[in-house]
Amino acid sequence: MKTDTVARDLESGKLHDILAETAEAAARLILPYWRNDVEVMSKADDSPVTLADQQAEALILDLLAKAWPQVPAVAEEAVAADGAPAVAPARYWLIDPLDGTRGFVQGKEAFTVNIALVENGRLLAGVVSAPALGVTWRTGLKGAERRAFGEAWRAIKVRERPNVGVALLSHSITDEEAERLMRQNGCGVWQGMDSSLKFCLIAEGRFDAYPRTGPTHEWDTAAGQAVLEAAGGRVLGGDGQPLAYGKPAFLNGPFNALGG
């Protein structure tokens, strides 16, 4: 009988360990480019890309292929260069090697490395690493975990909704739209932030909601959603169901990421 090494490594915790090590290796590769006049190129959709994005993705793909050569990947820069698969594989990696490239180029801190494992539309594992902050969040055997680089893992979970909830919102929306989304989600305060860091800060109990109306790609959300769900939160699509994966063109519609 053929051994399912992915399932075995998920059950033992080895997969979570390797994903974290891989994301942090990519974070270390990215850091020397940050605030160092990195050259910015444009992709076909006019979004920015740098050598940091490209080299981090190549490193991630190489390390994952060495550990689990049977699992294909859908990775942002590869899709930009060669197009997305017509149909999502049954099991695959979703990779965003540098989420928040615009902020990264501007010298901001809220950019992340994202790796998630998807099977039949469902998230099995995920890791988010923030190079400038020196912090990684991941799914683990007993829920969600966080560590500063080089330190021990500690468990995290969402908080109960306070009397005045705080929403995290994309910097790309207007103040008027931000106020509307904040009120819709029962929050009294909002803060703008870039990248998948928003999911992780809700997962560790610092914020309460992240509503999104504009389109995103699945690699933008998968790892953060996996961490948030492992911490007791939810990410609901426009139909009120958990945001699923393997959609046409790997595109997300509106969603709400919620804590307690």
One Martini backbone bead per residue (centre of mass of N, CA, C, O) as a GRO file, in nm:
protein
  260
    1MET     BB    1   0.097   0.036   0.022
    2LYS     BB    2   0.067   0.362  -0.015
    3THR     BB    3   0.212   0.627   0.133
    4ASP     BB    4   0.085   0.907   0.318
    5THR     BB    5   0.294   1.155   0.402
    6VAL     BB    6   0.114   1.394   0.462
    7ALA     BB    7  -0.073   1.266   0.672
    8ARG     BB    8   0.153   1.174   0.859
    9ASP     BB    9   0.281   1.464   0.903
   10LEU     BB   10   0.032   1.590   1.023
   11GLU     BB   11  -0.007   1.397   1.269
   12SER     BB   12   0.294   1.451   1.389
   13GLY     BB   13   0.389   1.770   1.297
   14LYS     BB   14   0.604   1.795   1.072
   15LEU     BB   15   0.465   1.985   0.873
   16HIS     BB   16   0.451   2.235   1.054
   17ASP     BB   17   0.756   2.261   1.092
   18ILE     BB   18   0.842   2.290   0.793
   19LEU     BB   19   0.673   2.536   0.723
   20ALA     BB   20   0.806   2.728   0.923
   21GLU     BB   21   1.097   2.697   0.821
   22THR     BB   22   1.034   2.792   0.532
   23ALA     BB   23   0.920   3.075   0.595
   24GLU     BB   24   1.180   3.172   0.751
   25ALA     BB   25   1.373   3.141   0.517
   26ALA     BB   26   1.228   3.350   0.339
   27ALA     BB   27   1.253   3.584   0.537
   28ARG     BB   28   1.566   3.594   0.534
   29LEU     BB   29   1.584   3.658   0.231
   30ILE     BB   30   1.416   3.928   0.228
   31LEU     BB   31   1.539   4.137   0.433
   32PRO     BB   32   1.784   4.264   0.263
   33TYR     BB   33   1.569   4.423   0.071
   34TRP     BB   34   1.475   4.591   0.292
   35ARG     BB   35   1.540   4.913   0.272
   36ASN     BB   36   1.731   4.868  -0.029
   37ASP     BB   37   1.649   4.956  -0.318
   38VAL     BB   38   1.456   4.781  -0.466
   39GLU     BB   39   1.361   4.650  -0.749
   40VAL     BB   40   1.078   4.740  -0.955
   41MET     BB   41   0.828   4.553  -1.105
   42SER     BB   42   0.587   4.459  -1.359
   43LYS     BB   43   0.307   4.312  -1.413
   44ALA     BB   44   0.040   4.254  -1.614
   45ASP     BB   45  -0.147   4.398  -1.371
   46ASP     BB   46   0.059   4.624  -1.237
   47SER     BB   47   0.186   4.480  -1.024
   48PRO     BB   48   0.427   4.434  -0.799
   49VAL     BB   49   0.777   4.318  -0.831
   50THR     BB   50   1.050   4.131  -0.689
   51LEU     BB   51   1.323   3.954  -0.605
   52ALA     BB   52   1.206   3.867  -0.338
   53ASP     BB   53   0.961   3.722  -0.443
   54GLN     BB   54   1.105   3.524  -0.641
   55GLN     BB   55   1.314   3.393  -0.444
   56ALA     BB   56   1.117   3.298  -0.229
   57GLU     BB   57   0.953   3.111  -0.407
   58ALA     BB   58   1.183   2.925  -0.498
   59LEU     BB   59   1.253   2.826  -0.216
   60ILE     BB   60   0.981   2.707  -0.135
   61LEU     BB   61   0.950   2.506  -0.368
   62ASP     BB   62   1.206   2.346  -0.307
   63LEU     BB   63   1.144   2.257  -0.011
   64LEU     BB   64   0.871   2.117  -0.069
   65ALA     BB   65   0.974   1.914  -0.287
   66LYS     BB   66   1.165   1.763  -0.093
   67ALA     BB   67   0.938   1.671   0.111
   68TRP     BB   68   0.677   1.682  -0.124
   69PRO     BB   69   0.678   1.586  -0.450
   70GLN     BB   70   0.353   1.516  -0.489
   71VAL     BB   71   0.295   1.828  -0.444
   72PRO     BB   72   0.149   2.078  -0.574
   73ALA     BB   73   0.159   2.427  -0.693
   74VAL     BB   74   0.019   2.755  -0.610
   75ALA     BB   75   0.188   3.045  -0.724
   76GLU     BB   76   0.197   3.370  -0.780
   77GLU     BB   77   0.445   3.403  -0.982
   78ALA     BB   78   0.379   3.161  -1.163
   79VAL     BB   79   0.102   3.262  -1.250
   80ALA     BB   80   0.198   3.531  -1.374
   81ALA     BB   81   0.381   3.381  -1.592
   82ASP     BB   82   0.179   3.098  -1.670
   83GLY     BB   83  -0.066   3.061  -1.515
   84ALA     BB   84  -0.341   2.899  -1.420
   85PRO     BB   85  -0.496   2.641  -1.343
   86ALA     BB   86  -0.793   2.517  -1.456
   87VAL     BB   87  -0.762   2.306  -1.216
   88ALA     BB   88  -0.770   2.205  -0.912
   89PRO     BB   89  -0.619   2.021  -0.715
   90ALA     BB   90  -0.678   1.813  -0.461
   91ARG     BB   91  -0.372   1.873  -0.372
   92TYR     BB   92  -0.220   2.183  -0.242
   93TRP     BB   93  -0.031   2.462  -0.269
   94LEU     BB   94  -0.039   2.792  -0.124
   95ILE     BB   95   0.150   3.082  -0.250
   96ASP     BB   96   0.286   3.378  -0.080
   97PRO     BB   97   0.599   3.518  -0.061
   98LEU     BB   98   0.484   3.843  -0.074
   99ASP     BB   99   0.275   4.007   0.119
  100GLY     BB  100   0.288   4.343   0.053
  101THR     BB  101   0.474   4.485  -0.165
  102ARG     BB  102   0.415   4.784  -0.150
  103GLY     BB  103   0.501   4.819   0.147
  104PHE     BB  104   0.783   4.705   0.118
  105VAL     BB  105   0.885   4.927  -0.080
  106GLN     BB  106   0.806   5.160   0.144
  107GLY     BB  107   0.909   5.028   0.437
  108LYS     BB  108   0.713   4.855   0.560
  109GLU     BB  109   0.611   4.586   0.793
  110ALA     BB  110   0.336   4.458   0.647
  111PHE     BB  111   0.477   4.166   0.560
  112THR     BB  112   0.443   3.830   0.403
  113VAL     BB  113   0.457   3.480   0.446
  114ASN     BB  114   0.274   3.220   0.250
  115ILE     BB  115   0.147   2.890   0.356
  116ALA     BB  116  -0.070   2.633   0.214
  117LEU     BB  117  -0.293   2.353   0.265
  118VAL     BB  118  -0.495   2.180   0.021
  119GLU     BB  119  -0.812   1.982   0.035
  120ASN     BB  120  -1.089   1.979  -0.126
  121GLY     BB  121  -1.120   2.303  -0.034
  122ARG     BB  122  -0.949   2.251   0.228
  123LEU     BB  123  -0.784   2.340   0.513
  124LEU     BB  124  -0.488   2.194   0.678
  125ALA     BB  125  -0.258   2.427   0.655
  126GLY     BB  126  -0.053   2.702   0.807
  127VAL     BB  127   0.168   2.992   0.731
  128VAL     BB  128   0.295   3.299   0.889
  129SER     BB  129   0.547   3.543   0.802
  130ALA     BB  130   0.721   3.833   0.958
  131PRO     BB  131   1.014   3.968   0.892
  132ALA     BB  132   1.013   4.259   1.035
  133LEU     BB  133   0.893   4.127   1.316
  134GLY     BB  134   0.985   3.828   1.387
  135VAL     BB  135   0.715   3.650   1.308
  136THR     BB  136   0.517   3.345   1.365
  137TRP     BB  137   0.237   3.166   1.226
  138ARG     BB  138   0.047   2.860   1.309
  139THR     BB  139  -0.039   2.552   1.268
  140GLY     BB  140  -0.131   2.280   1.487
  141LEU     BB  141  -0.218   2.012   1.683
  142LYS     BB  142  -0.373   2.238   1.906
  143GLY     BB  143  -0.367   2.477   1.698
  144ALA     BB  144  -0.253   2.790   1.745
  145GLU     BB  145   0.066   2.964   1.676
  146ARG     BB  146   0.348   3.151   1.826
  147ARG     BB  147   0.665   3.316   1.719
  148ALA     BB  148   0.961   3.421   1.771
  149PHE     BB  149   1.247   3.421   1.649
  150GLY     BB  150   1.399   3.149   1.824
  151GLU     BB  151   1.150   3.066   1.978
  152ALA     BB  152   0.887   2.954   2.135
  153TRP     BB  153   0.591   2.819   2.129
  154ARG     BB  154   0.254   2.964   2.144
  155ALA     BB  155  -0.057   2.982   2.225
  156ILE     BB  156  -0.355   3.083   2.043
  157LYS     BB  157  -0.650   3.307   2.058
  158VAL     BB  158  -0.936   3.431   2.045
  159ARG     BB  159  -1.148   3.675   2.141
  160GLU     BB  160  -1.384   3.813   2.296
  161ARG     BB  161  -1.616   4.029   2.230
  162PRO     BB  162  -1.621   4.340   2.283
  163ASN     BB  163  -1.801   4.618   2.319
  164VAL     BB  164  -1.556   4.737   2.137
  165GLY     BB  165  -1.477   4.670   1.840
  166VAL     BB  166  -1.197   4.584   1.615
  167ALA     BB  167  -1.103   4.675   1.294
  168LEU     BB  168  -0.953   4.546   1.000
  169LEU     BB  169  -0.822   4.726   0.712
  170SER     BB  170  -0.769   4.819   0.412
  171HIS     BB  171  -0.593   5.079   0.254
  172SER     BB  172  -0.769   5.073  -0.029
  173ILE     BB  173  -0.993   5.212   0.118
  174THR     BB  174  -1.224   5.416   0.214
  175ASP     BB  175  -1.349   5.580   0.479
  176GLU     BB  176  -1.647   5.524   0.417
  177GLU     BB  177  -1.618   5.217   0.384
  178ALA     BB  178  -1.496   5.163   0.659
  179GLU     BB  179  -1.736   5.259   0.829
  180ARG     BB  180  -1.942   5.059   0.715
  181LEU     BB  181  -1.794   4.793   0.787
  182MET     BB  182  -1.770   4.841   1.087
  183ARG     BB  183  -2.075   4.854   1.149
  184GLN     BB  184  -2.156   4.575   1.027
  185ASN     BB  185  -1.941   4.438   1.255
  186GLY     BB  186  -1.970   4.581   1.542
  187CYS     BB  187  -1.771   4.826   1.529
  188GLY     BB  188  -1.597   5.129   1.670
  189VAL     BB  189  -1.314   5.054   1.538
  190TRP     BB  190  -1.039   5.133   1.310
  191GLN     BB  191  -0.766   4.976   1.110
  192GLY     BB  192  -0.502   4.999   0.905
  193MET     BB  193  -0.382   4.719   0.690
  194ASP     BB  194  -0.156   4.496   0.566
  195SER     BB  195  -0.202   4.195   0.476
  196SER     BB  196  -0.220   3.882   0.655
  197LEU     BB  197  -0.182   4.001   0.941
  198LYS     BB  198  -0.480   4.032   1.019
  199PHE     BB  199  -0.546   3.739   1.088
  200CYS     BB  200  -0.329   3.707   1.318
  201LEU     BB  201  -0.433   3.935   1.512
  202ILE     BB  202  -0.699   3.794   1.560
  203ALA     BB  203  -0.588   3.515   1.657
  204GLU     BB  204  -0.432   3.670   1.916
  205GLY     BB  205  -0.656   3.889   2.036
  206ARG     BB  206  -0.644   4.210   1.918
  207PHE     BB  207  -0.885   4.157   1.723
  208ASP     BB  208  -1.217   4.106   1.538
  209ALA     BB  209  -1.209   4.218   1.225
  210TYR     BB  210  -1.213   4.136   0.849
  211PRO     BB  211  -1.339   4.305   0.598
  212ARG     BB  212  -1.410   4.213   0.243
  213THR     BB  213  -1.492   4.326  -0.097
  214GLY     BB  214  -1.260   4.289  -0.256
  215PRO     BB  215  -1.052   4.127  -0.447
  216THR     BB  216  -0.887   3.809  -0.418
  217HIS     BB  217  -0.658   3.568  -0.365
  218GLU     BB  218  -0.601   3.264  -0.227
  219TRP     BB  219  -0.299   3.329  -0.141
  220ASP     BB  220  -0.385   3.572   0.049
  221THR     BB  221  -0.575   3.379   0.267
  222ALA     BB  222  -0.508   3.083   0.349
  223ALA     BB  223  -0.304   3.098   0.585
  224GLY     BB  224  -0.463   3.295   0.763
  225GLN     BB  225  -0.717   3.122   0.787
  226ALA     BB  226  -0.590   2.875   0.919
  227VAL     BB  227  -0.500   3.022   1.174
  228LEU     BB  228  -0.772   3.140   1.264
  229GLU     BB  229  -0.927   2.873   1.286
  230ALA     BB  230  -0.728   2.743   1.495
  231ALA     BB  231  -0.810   2.996   1.703
  232GLY     BB  232  -1.150   3.017   1.661
  233GLY     BB  233  -1.221   3.130   1.395
  234ARG     BB  234  -1.355   3.303   1.095
  235VAL     BB  235  -1.426   3.257   0.731
  236LEU     BB  236  -1.665   3.429   0.537
  237GLY     BB  237  -1.852   3.435   0.283
  238GLY     BB  238  -2.117   3.570   0.106
  239ASP     BB  239  -2.288   3.292   0.196
  240GLY     BB  240  -2.185   3.220   0.507
  241GLN     BB  241  -1.953   3.040   0.437
  242PRO     BB  242  -1.675   2.897   0.432
  243LEU     BB  243  -1.396   2.966   0.282
  244ALA     BB  244  -1.309   2.839  -0.022
  245TYR     BB  245  -1.122   2.620  -0.247
  246GLY     BB  246  -1.078   2.610  -0.601
  247LYS     BB  247  -1.158   2.839  -0.763
  248PRO     BB  248  -1.195   3.024  -1.017
  249ALA     BB  249  -0.881   3.156  -1.062
  250PHE     BB  250  -0.837   3.189  -0.753
  251LEU     BB  251  -1.094   3.358  -0.652
  252ASN     BB  252  -1.224   3.599  -0.439
  253GLY     BB  253  -1.467   3.722  -0.265
  254PRO     BB  254  -1.631   3.822  -0.028
  255PHE     BB  255  -1.536   3.873   0.329
  256ASN     BB  256  -1.521   3.745   0.677
  257ALA     BB  257  -1.308   3.803   0.948
  258LEU     BB  258  -1.339   3.631   1.268
  259GLY     BB  259  -1.361   3.604   1.587
  260GLY     BB  260  -1.554   3.574   1.881
   0.00000   0.00000   0.00000
